Amino acid sequence: MKTKLEYQSDITETNKLICERYWLREGDKRSGFIYTCREIGQKFDVKHQDIPSIVKVNAHLAVLDCQCIDCGTTKICYTRSQLIQLDLIRWRCNDCREALQKRRDQEYLEYCIKQDRLAEERRQATLEYINQCRNIQLSSIPSMTELNDVDKLLLAATVESIGAESLKTIVSLRDNLSLPLSPFSKLDEEILHHLFNRNLLILAPENSYEYVTVNEEQELEIDFYQAIFEFAYSIENLTEILINSKSKKNTSALVADSQFKSWCEKLQLGECLSYLITRSRLNYLAPPIGDKLISILRSCLAECAVSTMHYVIWKSVENAAAYVQKPGITRRHASNSISGNIERVFGKIYSGSWNRNKSFRDASHPQSAMAKIFFDYVFGVDDGGFHYTIDELFSPYSSQRALEQVSYAALGNARSTNYSVTIALDIKQS
């Protein structure tokens, strides 16, 4: 390293000697200083703490083989630490460093402005597309008379659970802290998706823009957990739907509707999945929720009520938690064992080896708005979806409908053959 010690013009001889000793190095090594500040202070009867200040005022070290990479200015060092820490290859003087920082700040500002402009362009394009879809929805809203009974029940549950005070929009599923829509978050989203596809919920563009994207196929992809929707019907119509959902209805017709049965089955499955996930998390377990586990739970629910399945799930998770205590067993192993545990516990109950222990509803898993409307108000039983199987609830009404069909067919046969055929066709269509 080539250096040159340069002095102030008015430097005294003593200070010159102090500066020389301060900067003197062994073989020009960068940190090979021969004298310490304490030794210099003792030599010249000066406090060693004052030595760096004396040197800084009276002289500086020019590093001849270190120039600013931008302007070529030679590096000047006033203290030893500056020399030791010096980057000979990438050094910039203060002026050039400040200029570079200003350029970077300006470039970043321009970049942010550009990104904001592009984001606003994307926002406007997305809003335009959302509004186009919204207009299509608004022109395709089914009339109240066209609305089937199952969709009315789903809409009533949505109003009951997440309808805003004004009954013009919903509260997002994310912000709903009162009555749950369904027992399971994924089922909540499925319900909103279903109603949206039926044009019964209309996307509110300004409130939901950030939760909507337009994919490459020019289709809307909506985050149903966070998006805000408007109801397609007036407050009067929504109130009528809600009142009718809680009044006496044609249960036999609903039981015969495959859509109604499908939603009832999803409700009970959601009760089990929600409870399973909660119990597992409490024991630091995470069973994989896939087709296999869903199939097992569906099979169990065909024979056992949700109340019994809560016991089956509780027992299965407890067994898995105990399994972790065994040598060589990880929490993943234990989590994967839960589905098998459910099969075994259910098998013992189904075979009669164990009693059908029924659980009471856990306070952390309250009855949902959908369960109340689909089970309690339809079948006239308290928390029926929790305490009864689908077959137990449906069978009385299925038998009643079968008897009605027989009596109508017999009536038709008694009058004329042609007339009986007409009645039979009407029955199938009802």
C-alpha positions in Angstrom: 0.0 0.0 0.0 1.4 3.3 -1.1 0.8 6.2 1.4 2.0 9.7 1.9 1.8 11.6 5.2 0.9 15.3 4.6 1.1 18.0 7.3 -0.7 21.3 8.0 1.5 24.3 7.2 1.5 25.6 10.7 2.4 22.3 12.5 4.9 22.4 15.3 7.9 20.2 15.4 6.5 18.2 18.4 3.2 17.6 16.7 5.0 16.6 13.6 6.9 13.9 15.5 3.7 12.7 17.1 2.0 12.4 13.7 5.0 10.5 12.3 5.0 8.0 15.2 1.2 7.7 15.0 1.2 6.7 11.3 4.5 4.7 11.3 3.9 1.1 10.2 6.0 -2.0 9.9 6.7 -2.6 6.2 3.7 -0.5 5.2 1.3 -3.1 6.5 -2.2 -1.7 6.8 -2.6 -2.5 10.5 1.1 -3.0 11.4 1.4 0.2 13.6 4.7 0.3 15.6 3.6 2.6 18.4 0.5 2.6 20.5 -1.1 5.9 21.5 -0.1 5.2 25.1 3.5 4.8 24.1 3.4 8.0 22.1 1.7 9.9 25.0 4.4 8.7 27.4 7.1 9.8 25.0 5.8 13.4 24.6 4.2 13.7 28.0 0.6 13.9 26.5 -2.5 12.1 27.5 -2.9 9.1 25.3 -6.6 9.9 24.8 -5.6 13.2 23.1 -3.2 11.7 20.5 -5.8 10.9 17.8 -7.2 14.4 18.1 -3.8 16.0 17.7 -3.0 13.9 14.7 -6.4 14.6 13.1 -5.9 18.4 13.4 -2.3 18.5 12.2 -1.9 15.9 9.5 -3.6 13.3 7.3 -2.5 10.1 5.4 -3.1 10.1 1.7 -3.6 6.5 0.3 -2.1 6.9 -3.1 -3.3 3.6 -4.5 -6.9 4.1 -3.4 -9.1 6.4 -5.5 -12.8 7.0 -5.6 -14.3 4.7 -8.2 -16.5 7.5 -9.6 -14.4 10.7 -9.6 -10.8 9.4 -8.9 -10.2 11.5 -5.8 -7.4 10.0 -3.6 -8.5 8.6 -0.2 -7.5 10.7 2.8 -7.4 9.0 6.3 -7.4 10.9 9.5 -7.5 8.0 11.9 -6.0 4.5 12.0 -9.5 2.9 12.0 -10.3 4.6 8.6 -7.2 3.0 7.1 -7.8 -0.5 8.6 -11.4 -0.5 7.4 -10.7 0.9 3.9 -12.0 -0.9 0.9 -9.3 -0.3 -1.7 -11.3 -1.6 -4.6 -14.8 -0.1 -4.1 -14.2 3.1 -2.1 -16.3 6.2 -3.0 -15.7 9.7 -1.6 -18.5 11.3 0.4 -19.7 13.5 -2.5 -19.9 10.6 -4.9 -21.6 8.4 -2.3 -24.2 11.1 -1.6 -24.8 11.6 -5.3 -25.2 7.8 -5.8 -27.7 7.6 -2.9 -29.7 10.5 -4.4 -29.7 8.7 -7.8 -30.9 5.5 -6.1 -33.6 7.3 -4.1 -34.8 8.9 -7.3 -34.8 5.6 -9.2 -36.7 4.0 -6.4 -39.2 6.8 -6.3 -39.7 6.5 -10.1 -40.0 2.7 -9.7 -42.7 3.1 -7.0 -44.6 5.6 -9.1 -44.5 3.2 -12.1 -45.6 0.3 -9.9 -48.5 2.4 -8.5 -49.5 3.4 -12.0 -49.4 -0.2 -13.2 -51.3 -1.4 -10.1 -54.0 1.3 -10.7 -54.2 0.2 -14.4 -54.6 -3.4 -13.3 -57.2 -2.3 -10.7 -59.2 -0.4 -13.2 -59.1 -3.2 -15.7 -60.1 -5.7 -13.1 -62.9 -3.5 -11.8 -64.1 -3.0 -15.3 -64.2 -6.8 -15.8 -65.8 -7.4 -12.4 -68.5 -4.8 -13.3 -69.1 -6.6 -16.6 -69.6 -9.8 -14.7 -71.7 -8.0 -12.1 -74.0 -6.6 -14.9 -74.4 -10.1 -16.3 -75.4 -11.3 -12.8 -77.8 -8.5 -12.2 -79.6 -9.3 -15.5 -79.8 -13.0 -14.6 -81.2 -12.9 -11.0 -83.9 -15.6 -10.7 -87.3 -14.4 -9.6 -88.6 -15.5 -6.2 -90.9 -17.9 -7.8 -88.0 -19.5 -9.7 -85.9 -20.0 -6.6 -85.9 -23.7 -5.4 -86.4 -24.6 -1.8 -82.8 -25.6 -1.1 -81.4 -22.3 -2.3 -83.9 -20.5 -0.2 -82.7 -22.3 2.9 -79.0 -21.6 2.0 -79.8 -18.0 1.5 -81.8 -17.8 4.8 -78.8 -19.3 6.6 -76.5 -16.8 5.0 -78.8 -13.9 6.0 -79.0 -15.3 9.6 -75.3 -15.7 10.0 -73.4 -13.0 8.0 -76.1 -10.6 6.8 -75.1 -7.1 7.6 -77.4 -4.9 9.7 -78.7 -3.2 6.6 -79.4 -6.5 5.0 -77.9 -5.2 1.8 -74.5 -6.9 2.0 -72.9 -9.7 4.0 -70.1 -9.5 6.6 -67.1 -11.3 5.3 -66.5 -14.8 6.6 -63.2 -13.5 8.0 -64.9 -10.9 10.1 -67.9 -13.0 11.3 -67.6 -13.4 15.0 -71.2 -14.2 15.8 -73.3 -17.1 14.6 -71.2 -19.4 12.3 -72.7 -20.0 8.9 -71.7 -23.7 8.9 -69.6 -25.9 11.1 -66.6 -25.8 8.8 -64.8 -22.9 7.1 -64.4 -24.7 3.7 -68.2 -25.4 3.7 -68.8 -21.7 4.4 -66.9 -20.8 1.3 -68.7 -23.5 -0.7 -72.1 -22.1 0.3 -71.1 -18.6 -0.8 -69.6 -20.0 -4.0 -72.9 -21.8 -4.7 -75.1 -18.7 -4.1 -72.7 -16.6 -6.2 -73.0 -19.0 -9.1 -76.8 -18.9 -8.7 -76.7 -15.1 -8.9 -78.1 -14.8 -5.4 -75.0 -13.0 -4.1 -73.6 -10.2 -6.2 -69.9 -9.3 -5.9 -69.3 -5.8 -4.4 -66.4 -4.5 -6.6 -65.0 -1.7 -4.5 -65.1 -3.7 -1.3 -63.7 -6.9 -2.7 -61.3 -5.8 -5.5 -58.2 -6.9 -3.6 -59.7 -10.4 -3.1 -60.5 -11.0 -6.7 -58.2 -11.8 -9.6 -58.8 -12.4 -13.3 -56.9 -15.6 -14.5 -55.5 -16.3 -17.9 -58.8 -17.7 -19.0 -60.5 -14.4 -18.2 -62.3 -16.0 -15.3 -62.9 -14.5 -11.9 -61.0 -16.1 -9.0 -62.6 -15.0 -5.7 -61.3 -15.3 -2.2 -64.7 -16.2 -0.7 -63.3 -16.1 2.8 -62.6 -12.3 2.6 -64.7 -11.0 -0.2 -67.9 -8.9 0.3 -71.1 -9.7 -1.5 -74.4 -7.9 -1.9 -77.7 -9.7 -1.7 -79.6 -10.0 -5.0 -83.0 -9.5 -3.4 -84.7 -6.6 -1.5 -84.9 -6.5 2.3 -88.6 -7.4 2.1 -87.8 -10.5 0.0 -84.9 -11.6 2.3 -87.1 -11.1 5.3 -89.8 -13.3 3.7 -87.2 -16.0 2.9 -85.9 -15.9 6.4 -89.4 -16.2 8.0 -90.4 -19.0 5.6 -87.3 -20.9 6.5 -88.4 -21.1 10.1 -92.0 -21.9 9.4 -93.7 -25.2 8.7 -92.8 -26.6 5.3 -93.2 -29.6 3.0 -90.6 -31.8 4.6 -91.4 -34.8 2.5 -90.6 -32.9 -0.7 -87.3 -31.6 0.8 -86.4 -35.2 1.8 -87.0 -36.3 -1.7 -84.6 -33.6 -3.1 -81.1 -35.0 -3.7 -79.6 -31.5 -3.3 -81.1 -31.1 0.2 -79.7 -34.5 1.3 -76.3 -33.6 -0.1 -76.1 -30.4 1.9 -77.3 -32.2 5.0 -74.5 -34.8 4.6 -72.0 -32.0 4.1 -73.2 -30.3 7.3 -72.7 -33.5 9.3 -69.3 -34.1 7.7 -68.3 -30.5 8.5 -69.2 -31.0 12.1 -66.8 -34.0 12.3 -64.0 -32.3 10.4 -64.2 -29.2 12.5 -64.1 -31.2 15.7 -61.3 -33.4 14.4 -59.1 -30.5 13.5 -59.7 -28.8 16.9 -59.0 -31.9 19.0 -55.9 -32.7 16.9 -54.4 -29.2 17.3 -55.0 -29.3 21.0 -52.7 -32.4 21.0 -50.2 -30.8 18.5 -51.3 -33.3 15.8 -52.2 -32.6 12.2 -54.0 -35.6 10.4 -54.0 -35.3 6.6 -57.5 -34.3 5.5 -57.9 -36.2 2.2 -60.3 -38.4 0.3 -59.5 -41.5 2.5 -60.4 -39.7 5.7 -63.5 -38.1 4.2 -64.6 -41.6 3.0 -64.1 -43.1 6.4 -66.1 -40.3 8.1 -68.9 -40.6 5.5 -69.2 -44.3 6.2 -69.3 -43.8 9.9 -72.0 -41.1 9.6 -74.2 -43.4 7.7 -74.5 -45.5 10.9 -73.7 -43.0 13.8 -74.9 -39.6 14.7 -72.5 -36.7 14.9 -72.7 -36.9 18.7 -71.4 -40.4 18.6 -68.7 -39.5 16.1 -67.5 -36.7 18.4 -66.7 -39.5 20.9 -65.1 -41.6 18.2 -62.9 -38.7 17.1 -62.0 -37.7 20.7 -61.0 -41.3 21.5 -59.0 -41.7 18.3 -57.1 -38.5 18.8 -56.3 -39.4 22.4 -55.0 -42.7 21.3 -52.8 -40.9 18.7 -51.5 -38.5 21.4 -50.6 -41.5 23.6 -48.9 -43.1 20.6 -46.4 -40.2 20.4 -45.0 -41.2 23.8 -43.7 -44.5 22.4 -40.0 -44.6 21.4 -39.3 -43.7 17.7 -42.8 -42.4 17.1 -43.0 -38.9 15.6 -46.0 -36.6 15.6 -46.4 -37.2 11.9 -46.6 -40.9 12.6 -49.2 -40.3 15.3 -51.2 -37.9 13.0 -51.3 -40.4 10.2 -52.6 -43.0 12.6 -55.8 -41.1 13.4 -57.8 -42.2 10.4 -57.0 -45.9 11.3 -58.0 -45.2 14.9 -61.3 -43.8 13.8 -62.0 -47.0 11.8 -61.1 -49.2 14.8 -63.1 -47.3 17.4 -66.1 -47.1 15.1 -65.8 -50.8 14.3 -65.9 -51.7 18.1 -69.0 -49.5 18.5 -70.7 -50.8 15.4 -70.1 -54.4 16.4 -71.5 -53.8 19.9 -68.1 -54.4 21.6 -68.3 -50.8 22.9 -71.3 -48.7 24.0 -72.4 -45.9 21.8 -71.1 -43.1 23.9 -72.7 -39.9 22.8 -71.1 -36.5 23.4 -72.8 -33.3 24.2 -72.1 -30.4 21.8 -68.8 -28.7 22.7 -69.2 -25.0 23.5 -66.3 -24.3 21.1 -68.4 -25.9 18.3 -71.7 -24.1 18.5 -74.6 -25.0 16.3 -74.4 -23.1 13.0 -77.1 -21.1 11.3 -77.2 -23.7 8.5 -77.7 -26.6 10.9 -80.5 -24.8 12.6 -82.3 -24.1 9.4 -81.7 -27.4 7.6 -82.3 -29.7 10.6 -84.1 -28.0 13.5 -86.7 -26.0 11.5 -87.2 -28.6 8.8 -87.6 -31.7 11.1 -88.8 -29.9 14.2 -86.1 -31.4 16.5 -83.6 -29.7 18.7 -80.1 -29.9 17.2 -81.2 -32.8 15.0 -78.2 -32.8 12.8 -76.0 -33.5 15.9 -78.1 -36.1 17.6 -79.6 -38.1 14.7 -78.3 -39.7 11.5 -79.6 -38.6 8.1 -81.5 -41.9 7.8 -83.2 -41.4 11.2 -84.4 -38.0 10.2 -85.3 -38.8 6.6 -87.0 -42.2 6.9 -90.4 -41.1 8.4 -90.9 -38.6 5.6 -89.6 -40.9 2.9 -92.1 -43.6 4.0 -94.9 -41.0 4.1 -94.1 -39.8 0.6 -94.1 -43.4 -0.7 -97.5 -44.0 0.8 -98.8 -40.8 -0.9 -97.5 -42.0 -4.2 -99.3 -45.4 -3.8 -102.6 -43.8 -2.9 -102.5 -41.4 -5.9 -101.6 -44.2 -8.3 -104.4 -46.3 -7.0 -106.9 -43.4 -7.4 -105.8 -43.0 -11.0 -106.2 -46.7 -11.8 -109.7 -46.7 -10.4 -110.8 -44.1 -12.9 -109.1 -44.9 -16.2 -105.8 -46.2 -17.5 -104.9 -43.1 -19.4 -105.6 -40.9 -16.4 -103.5 -43.0 -14.1 -100.5 -42.6 -16.4 -100.9 -38.8 -16.3 -101.0 -38.8 -12.5 -97.9 -41.0 -12.3 -96.0 -38.6 -14.6 -97.1 -35.6 -12.4 -95.9 -37.4 -9.3 -92.4 -38.0 -10.8 -92.1 -34.4 -11.7 -93.2 -33.0 -8.4 
